[in-house]
Amino acid sequence: KAQGTPTFLRKKGAEVTAMSLFKRVAARTLAALPQRGAASGPIKPIGPNFPLTSEKAMGPHGWMRGSYHFWSLSNPIVGPLYRPPWVVGGIHNPTIDPVKHFNTQDRHQTVSAYEFVKCFVYNLLPARVMWLCVHVPLGIILFWTWVEQRREPMEIFMDREEYWK
């Protein structure tokens, strides 16, 4: 045996060659994928509450159900503080199976148009601040120009008879 070389890099006749290692990796990957036309039926990639997950891991979902209470100054912290996975040490109770979630073979049969739109809109949520950064100043400028354009001239700059016609 050659000392210091990994097992899969040894010559032909050693315990494991590189090609047999790759074949085993490919076979395991194919065995883990859901089979087309399997007895379990079509695969739905998302659950009924997607993209919400367990309240134990991410805290309560919904409007005014977070960790902080806006209306109370004496007791503003009402729930568990959010602890991201890199602080907690990983996701210990995963709620999404990645093989099932990223499998797209039956998505048009199992996912409705409403769910497609819902998932698309959830992807746009982080951009709402950028939309506001662009559209609020534009709206203010357009409103100001509209007000200035529609304003009647002042009487002191016009002939009094022309103004009161």
MODELLER restraints for C-alpha pairs under 7 A, 6 or more apart:
rsr = mdl.restraints
at = mdl.atoms
rsr.add(forms.Gaussian(group=physical.xy_distance, feature=features.Distance(at['CA:7:A'], at['CA:16:A']), mean=6.18, stdev=0.5))
rsr.add(forms.Gaussian(group=physical.xy_distance, feature=features.Distance(at['CA:8:A'], at['CA:16:A']), mean=5.41, stdev=0.5))
rsr.add(forms.Gaussian(group=physical.xy_distance, feature=features.Distance(at['CA:8:A'], at['CA:17:A']), mean=4.84, stdev=0.5))
rsr.add(forms.Gaussian(group=physical.xy_distance, feature=features.Distance(at['CA:8:A'], at['CA:18:A']), mean=4.73, stdev=0.5))
rsr.add(forms.Gaussian(group=physical.xy_distance, feature=features.Distance(at['CA:8:A'], at['CA:21:A']), mean=6.97, stdev=0.5))
rsr.add(forms.Gaussian(group=physical.xy_distance, feature=features.Distance(at['CA:9:A'], at['CA:17:A']), mean=6.53, stdev=0.5))
rsr.add(forms.Gaussian(group=physical.xy_distance, feature=features.Distance(at['CA:9:A'], at['CA:18:A']), mean=6.15, stdev=0.5))
rsr.add(forms.Gaussian(group=physical.xy_distance, feature=features.Distance(at['CA:10:A'], at['CA:17:A']), mean=6.59, stdev=0.5))
rsr.add(forms.Gaussian(group=physical.xy_distance, feature=features.Distance(at['CA:33:A'], at['CA:99:A']), mean=6.79, stdev=0.5))
rsr.add(forms.Gaussian(group=physical.xy_distance, feature=features.Distance(at['CA:42:A'], at['CA:106:A']), mean=5.78, stdev=0.5))
rsr.add(forms.Gaussian(group=physical.xy_distance, feature=features.Distance(at['CA:43:A'], at['CA:100:A']), mean=6.99, stdev=0.5))
rsr.add(forms.Gaussian(group=physical.xy_distance, feature=features.Distance(at['CA:43:A'], at['CA:106:A']), mean=5.82, stdev=0.5))
rsr.add(forms.Gaussian(group=physical.xy_distance, feature=features.Distance(at['CA:44:A'], at['CA:106:A']), mean=6.95, stdev=0.5))
rsr.add(forms.Gaussian(group=physical.xy_distance, feature=features.Distance(at['CA:44:A'], at['CA:107:A']), mean=6.49, stdev=0.5))
rsr.add(forms.Gaussian(group=physical.xy_distance, feature=features.Distance(at['CA:44:A'], at['CA:110:A']), mean=5.40, stdev=0.5))
rsr.add(forms.Gaussian(group=physical.xy_distance, feature=features.Distance(at['CA:44:A'], at['CA:111:A']), mean=6.75, stdev=0.5))
rsr.add(forms.Gaussian(group=physical.xy_distance, feature=features.Distance(at['CA:45:A'], at['CA:100:A']), mean=5.54, stdev=0.5))
rsr.add(forms.Gaussian(group=physical.xy_distance, feature=features.Distance(at['CA:45:A'], at['CA:101:A']), mean=4.20, stdev=0.5))
rsr.add(forms.Gaussian(group=physical.xy_distance, feature=features.Distance(at['CA:45:A'], at['CA:102:A']), mean=6.63, stdev=0.5))
rsr.add(forms.Gaussian(group=physical.xy_distance, feature=features.Distance(at['CA:45:A'], at['CA:103:A']), mean=6.56, stdev=0.5))
rsr.add(forms.Gaussian(group=physical.xy_distance, feature=features.Distance(at['CA:45:A'], at['CA:107:A']), mean=6.97, stdev=0.5))
rsr.add(forms.Gaussian(group=physical.xy_distance, feature=features.Distance(at['CA:46:A'], at['CA:101:A']), mean=6.16, stdev=0.5))
rsr.add(forms.Gaussian(group=physical.xy_distance, feature=features.Distance(at['CA:53:A'], at['CA:95:A']), mean=6.54, stdev=0.5))
rsr.add(forms.Gaussian(group=physical.xy_distance, feature=features.Distance(at['CA:58:A'], at['CA:82:A']), mean=6.56, stdev=0.5))
rsr.add(forms.Gaussian(group=physical.xy_distance, feature=features.Distance(at['CA:59:A'], at['CA:80:A']), mean=6.73, stdev=0.5))
rsr.add(forms.Gaussian(group=physical.xy_distance, feature=features.Distance(at['CA:59:A'], at['CA:82:A']), mean=6.64, stdev=0.5))
rsr.add(forms.Gaussian(group=physical.xy_distance, feature=features.Distance(at['CA:60:A'], at['CA:66:A']), mean=5.93, stdev=0.5))
rsr.add(forms.Gaussian(group=physical.xy_distance, feature=features.Distance(at['CA:66:A'], at['CA:79:A']), mean=6.73, stdev=0.5))
rsr.add(forms.Gaussian(group=physical.xy_distance, feature=features.Distance(at['CA:67:A'], at['CA:77:A']), mean=5.80, stdev=0.5))
rsr.add(forms.Gaussian(group=physical.xy_distance, feature=features.Distance(at['CA:67:A'], at['CA:78:A']), mean=5.58, stdev=0.5))
rsr.add(forms.Gaussian(group=physical.xy_distance, feature=features.Distance(at['CA:67:A'], at['CA:79:A']), mean=4.29, stdev=0.5))
rsr.add(forms.Gaussian(group=physical.xy_distance, feature=features.Distance(at['CA:67:A'], at['CA:80:A']), mean=5.69, stdev=0.5))
rsr.add(forms.Gaussian(group=physical.xy_distance, feature=features.Distance(at['CA:67:A'], at['CA:81:A']), mean=5.58, stdev=0.5))
rsr.add(forms.Gaussian(group=physical.xy_distance, feature=features.Distance(at['CA:68:A'], at['CA:76:A']), mean=5.37, stdev=0.5))
rsr.add(forms.Gaussian(group=physical.xy_distance, feature=features.Distance(at['CA:68:A'], at['CA:77:A']), mean=4.57, stdev=0.5))
rsr.add(forms.Gaussian(group=physical.xy_distance, feature=features.Distance(at['CA:68:A'], at['CA:78:A']), mean=5.80, stdev=0.5))
rsr.add(forms.Gaussian(group=physical.xy_distance, feature=features.Distance(at['CA:68:A'], at['CA:79:A']), mean=6.87, stdev=0.5))
rsr.add(forms.Gaussian(group=physical.xy_distance, feature=features.Distance(at['CA:69:A'], at['CA:76:A']), mean=4.81, stdev=0.5))
rsr.add(forms.Gaussian(group=physical.xy_distance, feature=features.Distance(at['CA:69:A'], at['CA:77:A']), mean=6.12, stdev=0.5))
rsr.add(forms.Gaussian(group=physical.xy_distance, feature=features.Distance(at['CA:69:A'], at['CA:78:A']), mean=6.30, stdev=0.5))
rsr.add(forms.Gaussian(group=physical.xy_distance, feature=features.Distance(at['CA:70:A'], at['CA:76:A']), mean=6.63, stdev=0.5))
rsr.add(forms.Gaussian(group=physical.xy_distance, feature=features.Distance(at['CA:85:A'], at['CA:91:A']), mean=5.84, stdev=0.5))
rsr.add(forms.Gaussian(group=physical.xy_distance, feature=features.Distance(at['CA:155:A'], at['CA:163:A']), mean=6.27, stdev=0.5))
